[in-house]
């Protein structure tokens, strides 16, 4: 059944494949489509085209974990087989409702030069086999008459269910529409949830809304924002606004969504479509696509493409800005200390592994400092400017630089995760994060600037695999 059986033997033998990031056995993956905790296991779903390393008719890929770090491939949850979703099952939400793992997704139908998108439901009692609702679609069209109408975020407050859907207005401004329901099958349009005032692009998608420290955080992915200096340098942006949602009025109070109030979640080249979950222990956790549309995925020639980020914990600081840090469970991946020493500027060492973690501390905040990852015909540079108080990365090429303002409170601390062809950099307490793809060979790591750095390097173990018992069961069935 599905690629879980067909492609099991291929999983570990692909060029540039990560060992501790979620990716597919074979084929293309992109946005996470839902995340849930069901029957003592975490379930993550993602857009998945199993047939080659390119965009195609999307299914929902599916992985499962008991501890948020060791993941097992499961069969695809929903696949594009029906008239309303035959060109793709796009991102949405995953929730546990009445002891069923329930998926809300967008059915994608392309006809001639038109696109039709609808909202649909699939459910599972065991978390493995999902059945589509017999009366799908539950929402058949956009009230705006716009084809782009996707990615339902569903949640419950008191006795009502709420849904926000990403779309574009008739004036081609991004907006979210709000629906409500008493039973999850019949939905009433409440109106516009929040909208752009002209400078926030032409299409909003992948909405997520949650409460954090008494405030409501709205995450959206936006198409069409123009670059503003070193802000919004990617093709599309994922960011957030913070406010207070009034359930009585069905809207945010005193919230204007503009480039002045919209903050990037991640400043790297490759980050999109973030999803969050309130974990079983009360943490708000987040995962996103470690990729970007129209990127050159070198690994696609090997039959697969892209991956998801590591899971992050999300908090708010006193200024209402999001802090993102790796979940504490990531420390369990450490299997060997490879380096643990002070390095002077221009000193270097051989990385010695393709998948590792670096803990980097500076002896001073008064001087520029950084690291260069060097290999034949390529470099990746991380640099901190003490004078201008910014941190930047440069992976080379015409659009290689990304930059963010950062003022460390006590000392410079970086936590860096490299996994074969990806790098994620967490600055300080998570005030700034960079996520990017790169394709190094055997690397040396060199200290640059005018400050000593203490560097600890940990080799990290593999975390992605298969449930052998489940594979055998599926072969029999």
N, C-alpha and C positions, 0 to 999 in steps of 0.2 A: 504493500500500500504506500503510494506517494514516494517521495525521494528519500524518506528515512531508511527504507530498505535498499533501494536502487543505488544510492550514493554513499552508503555507509563506509565502504572501503576507500573512498576518495578523500575523506575529510582532512586527513593530516598530510597529504602529499601534494599540496598546491603551493606554487611560488608566492611568496609574500604573505602567506596565511598566518593570522595571529594565533596565539595559543591560550590567551586568557580573555579575549573579547568575543562577544557573541557574533557569529557570522553564520552563513548557510553552509550545508554540506556541499552544495553545488548551486550555481546561479547567482542572481542579483538580489541584494536586499537594500531597503532604504528605511523610511521612517518606522520607529516603533508604533504599533497600531493600538496597543492596549497593554496594561499591566495590572495584575490582580493577585490576591492571596486566597487560595481555594484549597480546602482539605489539607491544610498544613504545608502547602507548597506554593512557591511564587511562580506565576505564569507570565512570561513576556511574549508578546506577539509582534510581528513586524511584516511590512510589505515585502513580498517575496515572489520572484519570478524564477522558478526552479530549472528552466531549460537551458539558459546560457547566461553569460555575464553582462547582460544588457537589460534595459527597461522593457517590460512586456506586460501581458495581462496578469495583474497582481493577485496572488493568494495571500493568506495570512500564515506566515511561518510561525513556529511555536517552539519555545524552549521552556524547561521547567527546572526549578531548583528548590532545595530545602534550606539553603544557607546564603543565597544571593551571590555566591561566587562560583559554585560548581554546577554547571548547566548541562542538561540532557536534551537532545533533540527529540521532539515529538512530531507526529504527522501534522501536515498543514491543517489548520482549523477550519477555514472556509476557502473555497475555490470558485473561480468564475465559471459557473456551469448553467446558470439560469438566464432567462431573457432580460431580467433587470440588472444583472451584474456580469454579463458575458464578456465584457472587455476589462473587468477588474473588480476586485474587492478591496476598497481603499480604507485608509485608517479611520479609527473611531475610538471606542471605549470598551473596556472589559470590566464587568462588575459581577459580584455574587448576589443573586436575587432568589430568595426562596430555595436555597440549597442548589441552585443551578448556576454554573458559570455562564454568564450571558454576555454576548458580544453585540455591540452596535457598530455597524459598518456602513460605508457608502458603496452602493452599487454604481459602477461606471459603465455607461453604454455610449459608444461613439457611432454615429450614423452620418454618412456623407461629411459635411463640414460642421455638423452640430454635435454637441455633447449633452447627454442627459445624465444627471446624477440624482440618486434616490437614497433614502436612509432605510436600513434593514436590520433584522435581528437574527441571531443564531444562538442556540443554547446547548449545553452539555451537562449531563448528570455525573459523568466520571472525569471530566477534564481532558478527555482524549478525542472522543467522537462527538462532533457537533452537528446539529440538525437546524436547517434554516426554517424560520417561521413560515407556515403554510400560506399566510396572508401577506407576506412581503410584497411590496414595500410598505413600511409604516408611515413614511412621508414621501409622497410621490413626485413632488416638484418644488422648486423654489418659488416663493411668492413674488419674487422680483422678475421672474421670467428669464433668469440668468442660468446658463448651463452649469457654471462652476458653483457647486452647492454641496459641501463635503465636510467629513471628519467630525461626526457628532460626539460631543463631550456630554456625558450623562451623569447626573448625580442626584441624590435624594436630600431634601431638607424638609423635616417634619413629615407631613402627610402627602407631599407632592414630589413627583419626579420632574427634573428640569433637564433640558437639552439646549446646548448652544451649537450652532452650525456655522462654519465659515463660508463666506460668499463675497460677492461684489455687488455694489448698488447699481442702479440703472445709470448713474453718473460715472461709473467705473471707479468708485472709491471702495476700499476694503471695509467690510463690516461683519458683525456677528448677529445672527438671529436667535431669539429666545423662544423656546417652546416649553409647555408644561403638560403633565399627564398624571392621571390617578392610577394607571394600570400598566404603563410602559408600552402599550400597543396603540392607544388612541391619543394623538397629540394635538394640542391647541397652540396656534401661533400667538405669542404675547406681544411681538413687535421686535424692534431693533434693540439688541442687548447693549452694544456699544459700536461706534462707527468712527471712521477717519474724518478728520477735518480738512483733508486735502493734501497733506504732506506725508501720509502714511501708506502709500502704495495703492495698487488697484485690486489686490486680492489678499484676503486673510484666510489662513487655514490652520489646521492642527491646534485648535484652542484647548486650553486646560485652565481650570479655575479651582482654587483651593484656599482654605483659610490657614493662615500662619501667624501665630502670635497676635491674634485678634484682628488681623487685617486680611483682606482678600487679595490674592495674587492672581493676575490673569496673564497667562503665557500665550502668545500667538506667533505664528510663522507668517512672514509678510513678503509678498512679491511686489516689487516696484518702488522700493525706497531708494532715493538717490544717495550716493556716497556723500558724506559730510566730513571732509578732512580724513582722519583715520577711523572714523565711525562708519559702519555700514559698508564695509569694503567687499563683502561677499555678494554673489549674485542675488541671493535671497537672505533674509535676516530672521533670526529667532530671538525674541526678547520678551520683556514683561513690563507691566504697569502694576502699581499697588494702589488700592483704594478701599472703599467700603461699599459692598453690594447691599442694596435695600430690597429685601424680598417682597415687601408690601407693594413697592412701586415697580419692581421688576427691572431695576437698572442700578448702575453705579451712581453714587452721589458725588457731585462736583468733580467728575473725572473727565478730563480732556485727553484723548489719546493722540499725541503728536510726537514728533521726533524730540521734543523737549522733555517729555515724560516717559518715553519708551527707552528702556535700558537693555543693552545686549546681555544675554546670559553668558556667552562665551565669545572670546575675541579671536579665536583661531580661524583657519581657512575652512574647516570642515565640521560644521555643527548645525543640525536642523531637526525640526519636528519633535521637540522634547515632550516627554510624558512623565507624570509623577504618580506616586501612590503613597498613601499613609500606611507605612509598614506595620506589622503586627505588634511592634514594640513602641509605636508612637512616633517614629521618625518619618519625616517627609523625604522620600527618595526620588531621584530623577534619572532618566536615561534618555539618550537622543541618538540620532543617526550621526555617525562619525563620517560624514560625507557631505557633498554639495552637488546640486544639479549642474549638469554640463561640465563636470570635472573629467579629467583624463584618468580613468581607473586602469592603471597599467596591468593589474592582475586579471582584467576581463579576458585577455587572450588565453588565460588558463582555465576559463569556464566559470569563474566566480567573480563577484565584485562587492566590495564594501563590508562594513561592520557597524556595530553599535558601540557607543562609548562605554567606559566602565560606569558603574552605578555610583551616583553622588548623593550625599546628604545635603539638603537644602535648609538654610536658616536665614533669618532676617537680622541685620545689624540695627543699631540704634537710629540710623539715618533712613531706615526703610529700604535698604539695598540688599539684594540676595547675596549670600555667601554660599559657595559650593565647595565641598571637600569630599575626597574619596570616602566611601563607607569604611568603617573600622575593620570590617571583615577582610579587606584587601591585605592587611598585614599577615593573614594566614597563608598567603601565597608565597611568602618568602622562604626559600629553601637553602640559600647560601649567601654569606657576606663575601663579596668579591673585592671590594675596596672599602677602606675606612681610614682616611688620612687627610691632612692639610695639603693643599696644593698652592704654589705660588703662580702668579700670572705667567703664561706661556708654557707652564708644565702641562703634561698630558699623560693619559694612560689608555691602554687598549680596552675597549668595552667588554670583550670577552664573552658576550652573550647577545642574542638578538631580542630577548624579552627580559626586561629588568626594570627596577625602580631606583631612582636616585633621590637621596636626601641631601640638599645643598644648603649650607649656612655660610653667611659672609661674616668676616671679622669686623666689618665696618659698614655703616650706611653712608659714609661721606664720599665714597669713591665709586666710579663706574666699575661694573663687574659683569661677568657673563660666562657662557660656555659656548664652545663650537663643537658640533658633532661633525667629524671629517671622514670622508671616504673617497675613493677614486672618483673623480669627476663630480663631486658634490659636497655640499655643506649644509648644515642647519644651525643657525645662530640664535642664541637667547642672550639679550643684552639689557642691562638696567642702567639708566642714566640718572645719576644722583643729582646733577644740576637741574635737569628738566623734570625729574620725578615721573618718569614713564618707564615701562618695560615693553620690549618689543621682541618679535621673532622674525626670522628671515629664512625662508626655505629656498631662496633663489628664484630666478625667472623674473618676468616683467611685472608680476603682481605678487611677489613673494613676501612682502613686508606686512605685518600686522602689529598694531601698537595700542597700548592702553595706559592711561594715567594711573599711577600707583604710588602711594606714600606709605611705606612700611611703618608700623607703629614703634617697634623696638629694634628689630634686626631683619636682615634679608633672609628669607627662608623660601626655598622652592622644593616642591615635591613633584618629581617627573616620572611618568610612566611611558616606557617605550615597549612596543609589542610588534616587532618585525617591521611593520610598515605604517605604524601610527605613533604619535607622540601626544601626550596630554600633560599640561604644565599647570600646577596649582600654586598660586602665589600667596604667601603669607597664610592668612586664615580663610582663604578662598575668595578674597576680594576681586581677584582677576584670575581667569582661567583661559588657557589656549588649548584647542584641540585641532590637530592637523594630521593629514596623511603625508608621508614621505617614503622614499624607496631607497634606503641606504644599503650599501654592501657592508663588509667588515669595517667597523668604525673605531676611530680614536676620539677621545673626549678631551678637549683642551680648555684650560682656564684663560680668559681674556680680561682686560681691564687693568685696574690698579690695586685690587684687593685680593687677599688670600681667601680661599674657599675651603671649607671642610666638606668632603664628599663621602657619603656612604652609598655603596652600590649593593643591591640585593638581586640575585637571580630569582626569577619568579617561575612558578610551576604551571603546567597545563591545567585547564579547568573545564574544557568543553568535550563532551563525549556522547555516548549512546547508552540507553537502557537495554542491555542484551536480552533480558526477559521480554520486554515489550517488542523488540525487533522480531524475536522468534514467534511471538503471538501473532503479529501482523503478517508474517510470512505464511503461517498456517491459515489465517483468515482470508 
